[in-house]
């Protein structure tokens, strides 16, 4: 394992745009070894877009990593679009990308919402999945979603008060609904109000995640991208990601019996650890490994080391049986 512990950043071997219908064009990066173990890495959000960081968990000499910006996210176009953008569309897109690249099966690696999408993909197309590595899994339940936006446990009361102050008093009981409506509305003021809301959401997410120290607030094009990200995210969360009928947890017993590992930080306040326990309990062949610290940050040293160790072990044995720090 490299000392970093991440592998060095490498440029994709091939990047391309793939039209998937209704005006959506996906951005896809094909990275690593052309003859390596095929893996697809699924970013979080929904709507966050990919990051080179997510590829650095993989040994580029042993893995062929396919990184996809999901509909409306990252470099896919049109960014921030919510029409024809539901979980079922993303599942169809995964099949299109895999067939376009001529990949029969791949290891599916996802974090947060990406872990949720990985589970849905394995249920939708089980024959395509060789294994599942799920970091900080998110379960789209009404109580979990409400807890993120309403802070009933008082985890960061001052920060939540500042966040909620942007909504009219009569809408503060439903911050998600308020944000979704506001971010979807026509930007009559040139988008200034939407940028204000996105920035407030960003500050609230940082506070809930336990971020410490000063950080430069996004502005300019970065803030515009944040508006688009949260537009997609609120669209998905408002509909429980279309995974509640029947609930995703109730379907997990039907997952293919492939190597399945969950990694979750005990101090994650974005995706509560209980979610990982609930998922693992419903997948008899799965393994859950707790990471002591790091919250929801994929780059936290303990989580990064666990991800690299898990993937190095899979590269050696096609299983997740090895030791993980």
NORFEN-V704788 format. One record per run of one state. SS is the DSSP state (@ for helix, = for strand, . for the rest). FROM is the first residue (numbers start at 1). TO is the last residue. If there is no record, write none. Layout:
# NORFEN-V704788
ss = <SS;SS>
from = <FROM;FROM>
to = <TO;TO>
This chain:
# NORFEN-V704788
ss = <.;=;.;=;.;=;.;@;.;=;.;=;.;@;.;=;.;@;.;@;=;.;@;.;@;.;@;.;@;.;@;.;@;.;=;.;=;@;.;=;.;@;.;=;.;@;.>
from = <1;14;22;24;33;37;43;52;56;63;70;77;78;87;102;106;112;113;125;126;129;136;142;151;157;165;169;185;192;209;220;239;240;243;244;245;247;248;255;259;266;273;283;287;292;301;318>
to = <13;21;23;32;36;42;51;55;62;69;76;77;86;101;105;111;112;124;125;128;135;141;150;156;164;168;184;191;208;219;238;239;242;243;244;246;247;254;258;265;272;282;286;291;300;317;325>
